[in-house]
């Protein structure tokens, strides 16, 4: 059984294709997680698309009030909960 099966994870700083956040998200999906990827640019949608239906990308600049709420709400809307947060400042 995958270590993160059915867990819902938010990963911030996941926009860069060769960055730590994207690598963490790939590993989590490979281990069965459903992942909300957050980043400050639209490229986060490409990272999510690369991971398939277990991932969703959200543009959220965490230096702006309310942006973290947007990430949490995306997880709640899609999967009904949040189990893990990977706060990866880029």
Secondary structure, DSSP 8 states (H G I E B T S, - for coil): --TTTT-EEEESS--STTSHHHHHHHHHHHTT-EEEEEESSTTHHHHHHHHGGGEEEEE--TTSTTHHHHHHHHHHHHHS---EEE----
